Amino acid sequence: MKDTGSSSDRLQAPPSRALLNLTGGSGGSGGSGAQPWLDPESYWTSLGNAVAGVPAPAAVLELDALRFNARDLLRRAGGVPLRIASKSLRVRGVLEALREVPGFSGILAFTLAEALWLAGDFDDVVVGYPAADRSALRRLAENELLASRVTLMVDGEEQLDLIDSLVPPGRRPALRICLDADASWRTRVLGFIGTRRSPLHTPEQAAELGRRVAARPGFRLVGLMMYEAQVAGVGDAVPGAAVHNQLIRLIQRRSMAELTDRRSRIVQALGQVADLEFVNGGGTGSIEATAADPSVTEVTAGSGLFAGHLFGSYRSFSPAPAAAVALDVVRRPAPGFATVLGGGWIASGSPGPSRVPQIAWPRGLRLLKREGAGEVQTPLAGAGASRLHPGDRVWLRHAKSGELSERVNEFQVVQDGQVAAVLPTYRGEGKAFL
C-alpha cells in the first residue's frame, strides 16, 4: 500500500472523544457561530499553511466545518435519530466521535466484513446491503456477541437459504434481519424513478417475505429499510439548470407523497408479523422529508458530514466543505497550464462531469475537457494556472467522500489553522472492504 505521508514523528491519533468533541467549538448551526469557509481565500490559505509540511496528497478534515455539518444534520432531522452511513466516512475515529453526540445512533455499514470489524466497538451495526460473503457469514453465525450487534439485510428468501447452508439454525444464535423494501417511484409517464435495489415493492410482497423470515428458525425480523434515492441523492438546485431543477422538485414531491403512504402500509403489514425495532429511511439529501414520515423511526446520514461537492446542489441545506485534499503542482507543460500529481479519483454513479473532483482553490482553474482528472497527473488550465509553479498546491473537493477516504491513509484534522491530530482512514488501518 502506498505511503501517503504517515510518519511516526508526527502527532498520532488521540482518543476521538477528546479530539472530535463535536458538541463543542465555534462552528454553529443555522448561521450562529464562526463559519470560516464563507471566506474562501482565508479558509483555503489557512488550511494550506496548516499542512504545508505534510506530503501531498494531504487530505484534511476541518474541525469547525465538521462540527457545523453534524449539527446541521441534527437540526434538519428535527429530533429523529440519525444512523451514520459509514461508507461516506470510512474513518473509524469520526464514527467513534459521532457516537458521543446525542441524536446520532447506530451505523449503517456497507459490507458484512466491515460490520464485523466495527461490531467489536459498536453495538448497533446494520449492514445496508445483502451479504454473500461466506466467511463473514460463518463468523457472524458462530459468535453470539456479533450476532447480537449486527443486523443483516435481506430482500429474498434465497439469501436466508445461503446462511442456512453455511451454518444450520440449530448450531447458531438467531440472526437479526432487516427487510430492504423498494422505495422507487413508478409512473406511466416517466417510468421507473429511483434505484434498482429490492424486488419488494408492495405491502403484500414485504409482508409475505416477513412471514417467511419469522417462520424460519434461526432468524429474527427486527427492522425495515427503504431508501428513497430519487430524493436523498439527487440535487434540486443544480447551477444553470432551472428547468431540470423544477422537474426534480416536482418528481421528489410526488414521489415522497406516494412513498409515505406505501411505507406506512408496509410497516402496518409487517407489524402483524413482528415487533420492528426500527424503520430506516432516507439519506443526507432527504432528511427533512424522510423525518416527516410518521412511520420512520430513524434516518441515515453520512455524506453531509464530509460534504463532497455533489451536496452543494440542494435547496434545503448548504454543508461546509469539511473534507478536501491538497495536491502538488509538479510541471508547467505550456504557458497557461499547470499539472498536479494525482487527482483522478472519480465518484460512483452515472459517469459525467458531476462525478469528477471540483477545484476548490485557487480560483481561475479548470480541468481540460479532453483529459479530465488523471490517474497520476491532472493538467489544469485557466487564468490561475499562469500563477502556479512547481511546489505550489491546489485544493480539490471530491464529489462524494468515499473515494477520497479510500485513496489516502490518513486525514489531518485542522483546528484554528493548525493540525490538531491525524486520523487514519480504513485504508490507513489496513482495511479495504470494497
C-alpha positions in Angstrom: 0.0 0.0 0.0 1.3 3.4 -0.9 2.5 5.6 1.9 0.6 8.9 1.7 2.6 10.7 4.3 2.3 8.7 7.6 5.2 9.4 9.9 6.0 8.2 13.4 7.3 11.6 14.4 4.0 13.3 13.6 1.2 13.6 16.1 -0.7 10.3 16.3 -4.5 10.0 16.7 -5.5 10.6 20.3 -8.8 9.3 21.7 -11.5 10.6 19.4 -13.7 11.8 22.3 -11.1 14.4 23.2 -10.2 15.2 19.6 -13.6 15.4 17.9 -15.8 16.9 20.6 -18.5 17.6 18.0 -20.8 19.2 20.6 -18.3 22.0 21.2 -16.4 24.5 19.1 -17.5 27.6 17.3 -19.0 26.1 14.1 -22.6 26.9 14.9 -25.7 25.7 13.1 -28.2 27.8 11.3 -25.9 30.8 10.9 -24.8 31.1 14.5 -21.1 30.9 15.3 -18.0 31.3 13.1 -18.1 29.9 9.6 -14.6 30.5 8.2 -15.4 28.7 4.9 -17.6 31.6 3.9 -14.3 33.5 3.2 -12.7 31.1 0.7 -9.4 32.8 0.4 -8.8 32.9 4.1 -10.2 29.4 4.6 -8.1 27.6 2.0 -5.0 29.7 2.7 -5.3 28.7 6.4 -5.7 25.0 5.6 -2.7 25.3 3.2 -0.5 26.8 5.9 -1.6 24.1 8.4 -0.5 21.2 6.2 2.4 22.9 4.4 4.8 20.3 5.8 2.6 17.3 5.1 3.4 15.4 1.8 0.8 15.5 -0.9 -1.8 14.2 -1.3 -2.6 16.0 2.0 -6.2 15.1 3.0 -7.8 17.4 5.6 -10.8 17.4 7.9 -11.5 20.9 9.1 -13.0 20.5 12.6 -15.3 23.5 12.8 -16.7 22.6 9.4 -17.3 19.0 10.5 -19.0 20.2 13.7 -21.2 22.6 11.7 -22.3 19.8 9.4 -23.0 17.4 12.2 -25.2 20.0 14.0 -27.0 20.9 10.8 -27.9 17.3 10.1 -29.4 17.1 13.6 -31.3 20.3 13.1 -32.7 19.0 9.8 -33.7 15.7 11.4 -35.9 17.6 14.0 -35.3 15.0 16.8 -35.5 11.9 14.6 -32.3 9.8 15.3 -29.6 9.7 12.6 -27.9 6.4 11.7 -24.4 7.0 10.4 -23.6 5.8 6.8 -20.1 4.5 7.2 -19.4 4.3 3.5 -19.4 8.1 3.3 -16.8 8.5 6.0 -14.5 5.4 6.3 -12.7 6.9 9.3 -13.3 5.0 12.5 -12.2 7.9 14.7 -15.1 10.0 13.3 -17.6 7.2 13.8 -16.4 7.0 17.4 -16.8 10.7 17.9 -20.3 10.8 16.4 -21.4 8.0 18.8 -20.9 10.5 21.6 -23.2 13.2 20.0 -26.8 13.0 21.1 -29.0 12.4 18.1 -26.6 10.0 16.3 -27.4 6.4 16.9 -26.0 3.3 15.2 -24.1 2.6 12.0 -25.2 1.6 8.5 -22.3 -0.5 7.2 -21.7 -1.3 3.6 -20.3 -4.8 3.9 -20.6 -7.6 6.4 -16.9 -7.8 6.9 -16.8 -4.1 7.8 -19.8 -4.6 10.1 -18.0 -7.4 12.0 -14.9 -5.2 12.3 -16.9 -2.3 13.7 -19.0 -4.5 16.0 -16.0 -5.0 18.2 -16.6 -1.4 19.4 -20.2 -0.6 18.2 -23.3 -2.4 19.5 -25.7 -1.5 16.7 -24.5 -2.1 13.2 -26.9 -2.7 10.3 -25.5 -4.0 7.0 -27.1 -1.8 4.4 -26.9 -4.4 1.6 -27.4 -8.2 1.3 -24.3 -10.2 2.0 -22.9 -13.3 0.2 -19.5 -13.3 1.9 -19.4 -16.9 3.2 -16.5 -16.4 5.5 -18.1 -13.4 7.1 -21.5 -15.1 7.4 -19.8 -18.0 9.2 -18.0 -15.7 11.6 -21.3 -13.9 12.4 -23.2 -17.1 12.9 -20.6 -18.6 15.2 -20.2 -15.6 17.5 -23.1 -14.8 19.9 -21.9 -11.2 20.7 -21.5 -10.3 17.0 -24.9 -11.9 16.2 -26.4 -9.6 18.9 -24.8 -6.5 17.5 -25.1 -6.9 13.7 -28.3 -6.9 11.6 -28.3 -8.4 8.1 -30.2 -7.0 5.2 -32.4 -9.3 3.0 -34.9 -8.9 0.2 -35.4 -12.5 -0.8 -35.7 -15.9 0.8 -32.7 -17.3 -1.1 -30.4 -15.1 1.0 -31.7 -17.0 4.1 -31.1 -20.3 2.3 -27.5 -19.3 1.8 -27.0 -18.6 5.5 -28.7 -21.9 6.5 -26.4 -23.8 4.1 -23.4 -22.4 5.9 -24.5 -22.8 9.5 -27.8 -24.6 10.2 -30.1 -22.8 12.6 -29.7 -25.3 15.3 -26.0 -24.5 15.5 -26.2 -20.7 15.8 -27.9 -17.9 17.6 -30.8 -16.3 16.0 -29.6 -13.7 13.4 -31.1 -10.3 13.3 -32.8 -9.5 9.9 -33.9 -6.2 8.3 -36.0 -6.2 5.2 -35.0 -3.9 2.3 -38.1 -2.7 0.5 -38.1 -0.8 -2.7 -38.6 3.0 -2.3 -38.6 3.9 -6.1 -41.5 5.8 -7.7 -43.2 4.2 -10.7 -45.2 6.3 -13.1 -46.8 5.8 -16.5 -45.2 8.9 -18.0 -41.7 8.8 -16.5 -41.4 5.0 -15.8 -39.1 3.9 -13.0 -37.6 6.7 -10.9 -35.1 5.6 -8.2 -32.5 2.8 -7.9 -32.8 -0.9 -8.8 -32.5 -2.4 -5.3 -35.1 -4.6 -3.7 -37.8 -6.7 -5.5 -40.2 -5.9 -2.6 -42.4 -3.0 -3.7 -45.9 -3.6 -2.4 -47.1 -4.2 1.2 -48.2 -7.6 0.2 -44.7 -8.6 -1.1 -43.0 -7.2 2.0 -45.4 -9.0 4.4 -45.0 -12.3 2.6 -41.2 -12.3 3.0 -41.7 -11.0 6.6 -43.8 -14.0 7.3 -41.3 -16.4 5.8 -38.4 -14.8 7.9 -40.5 -15.1 11.1 -41.4 -18.7 10.4 -37.9 -19.9 9.9 -35.8 -20.9 12.9 -32.6 -19.1 13.4 -33.8 -15.7 12.2 -35.4 -12.7 13.9 -37.1 -9.9 11.9 -36.2 -6.6 13.6 -36.3 -3.8 11.0 -37.3 -2.3 7.7 -35.2 -0.1 5.4 -36.5 1.9 2.4 -34.0 4.2 0.7 -35.6 6.9 -1.4 -32.5 7.6 -3.6 -34.5 9.8 -6.0 -34.8 12.3 -3.2 -31.8 11.7 -1.0 -29.2 11.5 -3.8 -30.5 14.0 -6.4 -29.9 17.7 -6.0 -32.7 20.1 -6.8 -30.6 23.3 -7.1 -28.0 22.4 -9.8 -26.4 25.7 -11.1 -27.6 26.6 -14.6 -30.3 24.0 -14.7 -33.5 25.9 -13.8 -35.9 23.7 -15.8 -34.3 20.5 -14.7 -34.4 21.6 -11.1 -38.2 22.4 -11.3 -38.8 18.9 -12.8 -36.7 17.3 -10.0 -38.7 19.1 -7.3 -42.0 18.0 -8.8 -40.8 14.4 -9.0 -39.5 14.5 -5.4 -42.7 15.9 -4.0 -44.9 13.4 -5.7 -42.5 10.5 -5.0 -42.4 11.3 -1.3 -46.2 11.6 -1.1 -46.6 8.1 -2.7 -43.8 6.7 -0.6 -45.1 8.0 2.7 -48.4 6.3 2.1 -46.9 3.0 0.8 -44.2 2.8 3.6 -46.9 3.3 6.2 -48.9 0.4 4.8 -45.7 -1.8 4.6 -44.9 -1.0 8.3 -48.5 -1.9 9.3 -48.4 -5.2 7.3 -45.0 -6.2 8.9 -46.4 -5.2 12.3 -48.7 -8.1 12.0 -45.7 -10.4 11.7 -43.1 -9.0 14.1 -42.4 -6.1 16.5 -40.0 -4.0 14.5 -37.2 -2.3 16.4 -36.6 0.3 13.7 -37.8 1.7 10.4 -34.9 3.3 8.5 -35.2 5.6 5.5 -33.6 8.4 3.6 -30.1 10.0 3.3 -28.4 13.3 3.6 -30.4 14.9 0.8 -33.9 13.8 2.1 -33.6 14.3 5.8 -36.4 16.7 6.3 -38.8 14.8 4.0 -38.0 11.4 5.4 -38.1 12.5 9.0 -41.5 14.0 8.4 -42.8 10.5 7.6 -44.5 9.2 10.8 -43.7 5.6 10.1 -39.9 6.3 10.0 -38.0 5.9 13.3 -34.5 6.8 12.0 -32.9 8.5 9.0 -29.5 7.5 7.6 -26.9 10.3 7.0 -23.2 10.3 6.2 -22.4 12.3 3.1 -23.4 15.6 4.7 -20.7 15.3 7.3 -17.6 15.4 5.0 -19.7 17.2 2.3 -18.5 16.2 -1.1 -19.3 18.8 -3.7 -22.4 16.9 -5.0 -24.1 18.0 -1.8 -23.8 21.7 -2.7 -26.7 21.4 -5.2 -29.7 21.2 -2.7 -32.0 24.0 -1.8 -32.7 22.8 1.8 -29.1 22.9 3.1 -25.6 24.2 2.5 -23.0 22.0 4.1 -19.5 23.3 4.9 -16.5 21.9 2.9 -15.2 19.8 5.8 -13.1 17.4 3.7 -10.6 18.3 0.9 -7.2 17.3 -0.4 -4.2 19.3 -1.4 -2.1 18.2 -4.5 1.3 19.4 -5.6 1.9 21.3 -8.8 4.8 19.3 -10.5 5.1 20.8 -14.0 4.1 23.6 -16.4 3.6 21.9 -19.8 2.9 25.2 -21.6 2.1 28.8 -20.9 -1.3 29.0 -19.2 -1.2 25.4 -17.9 -0.1 23.7 -14.7 -0.1 20.0 -13.8 -0.7 18.5 -10.4 0.3 15.0 -9.3 -2.8 12.8 -8.8 -6.4 13.9 -8.7 -8.3 11.4 -10.8 -10.5 9.9 -8.0 -13.9 9.7 -9.6 -17.1 9.2 -7.7 -19.5 6.3 -8.3 -22.7 6.7 -10.3 -23.6 7.5 -13.9 -20.3 8.9 -15.5 -20.3 12.6 -16.1 -19.0 16.0 -15.1 -20.7 15.8 -11.7 -18.5 12.8 -10.7 -15.1 14.4 -11.1 -13.3 16.4 -8.4 -14.1 20.1 -8.1 -11.2 22.6 -7.9 -11.8 24.5 -4.7 -8.7 26.8 -4.6 -7.1 28.7 -6.1 -9.7 30.4 -8.3 -9.4 30.5 -12.1 -8.6 26.9 -12.7 -10.4 24.2 -14.7 -9.9 20.7 -15.9 -9.2 20.0 -19.6 -12.2 18.5 -21.4 -10.1 16.0 -23.3 -8.1 14.8 -20.3 -10.1 15.4 -17.2 -8.7 14.3 -13.8 -5.9 11.8 -14.4 -4.8 8.6 -12.8 -1.4 10.0 -12.0 -1.4 13.6 -13.2 -4.0 16.2 -13.8 -3.4 19.2 -16.1 -5.2 22.4 -15.3 -5.9 25.5 -17.4 -7.3 28.9 -16.8 -6.1 32.3 -15.7 -5.0 30.9 -12.3 -2.7 28.3 -13.9 -0.2 31.0 -15.0 0.4 31.9 -11.4 1.2 28.4 -10.3 4.7 26.9 -10.1 6.1 23.5 -9.1 5.7 23.1 -5.4 2.5 25.2 -5.2 -0.7 23.4 -4.1 -4.2 23.1 -5.5 -7.2 22.1 -3.3 -9.7 19.6 -4.6 -13.1 18.6 -3.2 -14.4 15.3 -4.4 -17.9 14.6 -5.5 -18.5 12.2 -2.6 -16.4 11.2 0.4 -15.8 7.5 0.0 -13.4 7.8 -2.9 -11.2 10.3 -1.1 -11.1 8.2 2.1 -10.2 5.1 0.0 -7.3 6.8 -1.6 -5.4 8.2 1.4 -4.1 6.6 4.6 -5.0 9.5 6.9 -6.7 12.8 7.4 -5.0 15.8 9.0 -7.6 17.2 11.5 -7.2 21.0 11.3 -8.5 23.3 14.0 -7.8 27.1 14.3 -5.3 26.9 11.5 -3.2 24.0 13.0 -3.0 20.3 12.7 -4.6 19.1 15.9 -4.2 15.4 15.2 -4.1 12.7 12.5 -6.9 10.2 12.0 -6.3 7.0 9.9 -8.8 6.1 7.3 -10.0 2.5 6.9 -7.2 2.2 4.3 -4.7 3.6 6.9 -5.8 0.8 9.3 -5.1 -1.8 6.6 -8.8 -2.3 5.7 -10.3 -2.3 2.2 -13.8 -3.7 2.3 -14.9 -2.6 -1.2 
